[in-house]
């Protein structure tokens, strides 16, 4: 299983992917891999590794924070500092949104970002998410399948 956009390939994160790529695994990926061992149905509903097609270089990771609950999934993303500002987050998140909405049991996608994270706010605006709530620290976003 993989997703492809114009410049990117997204592959679900597995132990084999991590071992074959030989990269330092951040804590959220280690936790996800442990959870995936316990529940193989998490594949696709967790971390995806983001690769640039042309070079096969890892530029970040993104994905969902678990399987759909009440027809909703939460999306998150992170692009390596040296690769930010190139549109990779928007391009990859768009592919993940389309993939998630291809399932009948997903009707909404949610996200949260720090209120001062201008780059992340731009990504969420570009993928047509709507602000649902805001606190001093966070903005909470949502995209409805019918509006996509």
C-alpha positions in Angstrom: 0.0 0.0 0.0 1.3 3.5 -0.9 -0.1 6.8 -1.9 1.5 9.0 -4.6 1.1 12.6 -5.5 3.0 14.6 -8.1 6.2 14.8 -6.0 5.7 12.5 -3.1 5.2 8.9 -2.1 3.6 8.1 1.2 4.1 4.6 2.7 2.5 3.3 5.9 5.1 3.0 8.6 6.0 -0.5 9.6 9.0 -2.1 11.3 10.3 -3.2 7.9 10.1 0.4 6.5 11.9 1.7 9.6 14.6 -0.9 9.4 15.1 -0.6 5.6 15.4 3.2 5.9 17.7 3.2 8.9 16.5 6.5 10.4 16.2 7.6 14.0 12.7 6.8 15.1 11.0 9.5 17.1 9.0 8.5 20.1 5.6 8.8 18.4 6.7 6.3 15.7 8.0 3.9 18.3 4.7 4.0 20.1 2.8 3.5 16.9 4.9 0.5 15.9 4.2 -1.1 19.3 0.5 -0.5 18.9 0.6 -1.8 15.3 2.1 -5.1 16.6 -0.9 -5.4 19.0 -3.5 -4.4 16.3 -2.4 -5.0 12.7 -5.7 -3.2 11.6 -4.0 0.1 12.5 -2.0 -0.1 9.3 -2.9 3.1 7.4 -4.6 4.7 10.4 -1.3 5.7 12.0 2.0 7.0 10.7 2.9 7.3 7.0 6.5 8.1 5.9 6.8 10.9 3.4 9.3 10.4 0.6 10.3 12.6 -2.3 9.8 10.6 -5.4 12.8 11.9 -7.3 15.4 11.2 -4.6 13.5 8.7 -2.4 14.6 10.9 0.6 12.5 11.0 3.7 11.2 14.5 4.3 8.8 13.8 7.2 5.9 11.8 8.5 2.2 12.3 8.7 -0.9 10.3 9.3 -3.8 9.6 11.6 -4.1 9.3 15.3 -6.0 6.0 15.2 -8.7 4.2 13.4 -12.0 6.0 12.7 -14.2 6.6 15.8 -17.7 7.9 15.4 -16.9 8.3 11.6 -14.1 10.7 12.5 -10.2 10.5 12.3 -7.7 13.0 13.4 -4.8 13.9 11.1 -1.3 15.1 12.0 1.9 15.9 10.1 5.5 16.9 10.5 8.0 17.9 7.8 11.7 18.0 8.7 12.9 21.6 9.3 15.2 21.7 6.2 12.3 20.5 4.0 9.6 22.9 5.2 8.2 25.6 3.0 8.2 23.5 -0.1 4.5 22.4 -0.1 5.2 18.9 1.0 2.8 19.0 4.0 -0.1 20.3 1.8 0.6 17.8 -0.9 0.9 14.8 1.5 -2.1 15.8 3.7 -4.3 16.1 0.5 -3.4 12.5 -0.4 -4.2 11.3 3.1 -7.5 13.1 3.2 -8.5 11.6 -0.2 -7.5 8.1 1.1 -9.4 8.4 4.3 -12.6 9.7 2.6 -12.4 6.7 0.3 -13.7 4.7 3.3 -17.5 4.7 3.9 -17.0 4.9 7.7 -15.0 8.2 7.5 -17.2 11.3 7.4 -15.0 13.9 9.1 -11.3 14.6 9.5 -10.1 16.7 12.4 -6.8 18.4 13.2 -5.3 20.7 15.8 -2.4 23.0 15.6 -0.8 25.6 17.8 -2.4 29.0 17.5 0.9 30.6 16.6 2.0 28.0 14.0 1.4 30.0 10.8 2.8 27.4 8.5 0.5 24.7 9.8 -2.5 27.0 9.7 -1.8 27.7 6.0 -1.6 23.9 5.3 -5.0 23.4 7.0 -6.5 26.3 5.1 -5.2 25.0 1.8 -6.8 21.6 2.3 -10.1 23.5 3.0 -10.4 22.6 6.7 -12.6 24.9 8.8 -11.9 26.3 12.2 -14.3 24.7 14.7 -12.9 26.0 18.0 -10.0 27.9 19.4 -8.2 28.3 22.7 -5.3 30.5 23.6 -2.9 27.7 22.7 -4.7 25.7 20.0 -6.9 25.9 16.9 -9.2 23.0 16.2 -10.1 22.2 12.6 -12.5 19.9 10.8 -13.3 18.8 7.2 -16.6 17.2 6.4 -16.6 14.6 3.6 -19.6 16.3 2.0 -17.6 19.5 1.7 -14.5 17.9 0.2 
